[in-house]
């Protein structure tokens, strides 16, 4: 039995469903909303590489990918994954996360993180959930910090960007003991009126 089994996670109007080849057109459309593949600090696939992106996600042993969808319609809004899954120490990371431009700075990311963190800590019994991001992806760093994750440090020169430059990676984590307070904050953020 795998540590992370296929599961669909739902809350509010969002459903995280196991990523499948059937999501190709939806992912392509979501990425086109903002031409997200042009951002050098993300892993969003170019339109012609969407199928290969899905195939890679599905065959990577320590990754479980989701399509982020509108629960009522099934419209694909983006993608996110558990990755670098370490069952022996009960640690996973959340990443490969991206959303259509129209969904950015909305409740979508907060809802997804609430779903994934709740599942990680309360269903899987994780001790730690981590994140990593490009040192120049300041929007991602702010979003991770808003979740309540702690900055662990920077791993220098450890990954290649799509443009061939070598990036530094900023690492974050959240421990199980910190989860109750973070959960309360995420629920508060989702329930407060938006500007």
N, C-alpha and C positions, 0 to 999 in steps of 0.2 A: 504494500500500500504506500502510495506517495504521501509525502508530508502535506502538500497542497493538492487536494483533489478538485476536480472540476466542480464549480459552484457558480450559481447566479446570485448576485447580491443586489438588493433593491431597497431604496428609501426615497421618500418624497416622490419626485417624478423621474428619477434616474435608475437605470438598471445596468449593472456590470455583468455582461454575459461572456462566457468563454469565447475568445477570438476564434473565428473560423474563416475559411476561404470565402464563404458567403458574404462576408463583410467587406469584400474588396471594393465594390462600387461606393459603398457608404463611407469607407475610410478615404477613398480618393476625393469624394465630394467634401468631406470635412477638412482635409488638408488644403483643398483649393480655396476654401474660405479663409483668405489671408495669405495664400501662397506660402504656407508655413515651411515648406521644404527649402525656401530661400534663406531662412535663418541659419547662420553657420553654427549656432550653439545648440541645435536640437537634432533629434534623430527622426524627424518626420520624413516619410518617404516621398520622393518625387512621384508624380502620377504614374509614370511608366514602371516604377519599381514597387508599387503597392503590393502586388501579389508576392513578390520575393520577400518583402518586409514581413508579410503574414507567415509565409513558409518558414522563414528564419525563426520567427517567434515561436512557431509551433514545434520546431525540432530542437530548440535549445533546451537542454536537459534541466538546467536550474532556473528556468523561467516559466511563469504561468501568465499568459496575456489575456486581457479582457478587451472587448469592444465596449466603449462607453456609449449608452443609448438612451433615448427618451423612452421611458417605460411604456407609455401609452401607444406610441407609434412605431417603435423600433428604429427610428431615425438614428443613424450613427453620428455621434458628436466628437469622437476621438478614440483614443486608446490609452491604456495604462497597464502596468504589469507588476506582479511580484517577481523578483529576480534575485540572483545570488542567494538562493535558498539553501540554508545550512541547517538541516534537521537535527544534527547532533547537538548543536548549541541553541536550537530554537531561535534562529535569527533569519529574517528575510529583509529584503530591501524593496522599496516601492520606487518605480521609475519607468522610463520609456513612456512618460506621460505627456500627452499633448491633446489639445482641444481645438476645434474650429474657432476662428477668431471671434465669432459672435457669442461664444460661450465663455471667453476669457473674462475674468473679473466679475463673474456671476457666481451663483451658488453651486455650480457644477463641480468645481474642484473641491470645495469644502465637503460637499456631499460624498464625492468619491473617496476622499481621504477618510471620512467618518466610516464609510462602509468597509474600506480595506483595513483600517486600523482596528475596528471592532472585530472583524473576522480574524485578524492576525492575533490579537491579544486574547479575545474571549472564546474563539472557537479552536484556534490552532495552539493556543498556549505559548505564544512567542515570548521570549525574554527581552528581545530587542528588535525594533524595526529601524532600518536605516534608509538614507537617501544619499544620492551623489549627484552633483551637477557641475557643469562647466564653470570655471572661475569667472568667465565673462557673462554668464547667464544670470544677471542680477535680478531679473523678474522671478526666476525660479528660486533663487536664494531667499528673496523676500517672502515668497509663498510658503516655502518650507519653514522658515522662521516663524511666520504667522501661525503655523500649525502647533508650535510649541516645541519643535525639535531643537536639540542642542547641537551646536557646531563642534564637531570632533577635531577638525583640522583640514589641512590641504595636502593632498598627495600630488607632488610636483612631477610634471612631465610623464603622465601615465596613460594617456589615451590620445588617439588620433581623431581629429575633426574631419568632417567630410571634405573640407577644402585642403586637406593634407597637412595642416599645422598641428602641432602637438599641444595639447591642453593640460592645464593643471585641473585637478578635480577637488571640489569642496565636498567634504563628507559631513553628514549629520546623522543623529540617531535619537531615538526615543525609547526609554526603558519601560518595562511593564509597570513599575511603581509610579511612573509619571503619567500613565495612561488615564486614570480617573479624572485628574484635573484637566488634561488636554481634551478628553471627551466632553466634559462639562463646557469648556470654552468653545468647542466646535458646535455643540448644540445651541449655545447662546448666539454664536455668529449666524447660524442658520435661522434662528427664530427672531432675531432683531429686525426691525424694518430696514430695508435697503434704501439708499439715497437715490 
